[in-house]
Amino acid sequence: MSRLIPVPFFLAVMLALACNSSTPGPGQVRVANLIPDGVPLDVCIKPDSDSAFGTPLVGGGGLSYPQLSTRTGFDAGTYSVRLIAAGTTCSTSLNGLGDRSASFVADNPQTLVLAGRFTGTGNPTLSVSVISDRTAPSGSGSVLLRAMNTALGSNPQDVGVVGGQVFSPFATNVSFGAVSDYAQINGITPGSPTVTAPLASRDTGSGPVWAQGTFNNLADTGVYTVFVIGIPGQSGTPRPSMLLCADGSVNCSQNP
């Protein structure tokens, strides 16, 4: 004998199935140009299944060093990435570098990090990597900080907050190309428009300081990445430095 299923129950089940089978949204990807010895550049990105690149992602004057783009939606998958000189087309790669591969995931903010060197000798050469970001607020009265080491020729780095003569690392032993986990930094006044953060990066194990500076572009509950950048012994643009960027917006500050 058949049974009748109550209509409200049937509709609830169908709604749940529909929600569970929804198509994932695109990954939101931004590009970081952290190559200190290059010209302004742009990137061309295409699915591996496509035969040709389309138009440059950034356009206009491209990205100078050290600069991040806004985010663009990409479906999950494996892509070919071609670096080009800013203001040119996707037909020819910059310096004959050829194409690199990158994988994006769905429903997640990510950063395509361009690091390494174009000229000179020694490692590392050009590096193209994708890191997963977090844009959700960290909770009132705190910020989330992590560090990524893209500094040419640097030793593994400890990155932390400086208070008086005390260095309190939130990321330790971060080698070139590596990124730390997020760490919650407490003691922030809720509702403050900006947070002053004296940050420093130094060689792991109480080694020499790579860079130290004070940042004023933080807001409580924010999520940030500290990129350790630059070339040892250089001054001016490629100097040893830190770049503090908000994960949820195009808000970066370099210091020193």
Stockholm file with secondary structure:
# STOCKHOLM 1.0

chainA/1-256         MSRLIPVPFFLAVMLALACNSSTPGPGQVRVANLIPDGVPLDVCIKPDSDSAFGTPLVGGGGLSYPQLSTRTGFDAGTYSVRLIAAGTTCSTSLNGLGDRSASFVADNPQTLVLAGRFTGTGNPTLSVSVISDRTAPSGSGSVLLRAMNTALGSNPQDVGVVGGQVFSPFATNVSFGAVSDYAQINGITPGSPTVTAPLASRDTGSGPVWAQGTFNNLADTGVYTVFVIGIPGQSGTPRPSMLLCADGSVNCSQNP
#=GR chainA/1-256 SS CCCCCCHHHHHHHHHHHHHHTCCCCCEEEEEEECCTTSCCEEEEEEETTCSSCCSCSSCTTCBCTTEECCCEEECSEEEEEEEEETTSCTTSCGGGCCEEEEEECSSSEEEEEEESCSSSSSSCCCEEEEEECCCSCCCTTCEEEEEEECCTTCCCEEEEEEETTEEEEEEEEECBTCBCCCEEECCCCTTCSCEEEEEEEEETTTCCEEEEEEEEEECTTCEEEEEEECCTTCCSTTSSEEEEEETTSSCEEEEC
#=GC SS_cons         CCCCCCHHHHHHHHHHHHHHTCCCCCEEEEEEECCTTSCCEEEEEEETTCSSCCSCSSCTTCBCTTEECCCEEECSEEEEEEEEETTSCTTSCGGGCCEEEEEECSSSEEEEEEESCSSSSSSCCCEEEEEECCCSCCCTTCEEEEEEECCTTCCCEEEEEEETTEEEEEEEEECBTCBCCCEEECCCCTTCSCEEEEEEEEETTTCCEEEEEEEEEECTTCEEEEEEECCTTCCSTTSSEEEEEETTSSCEEEEC
//
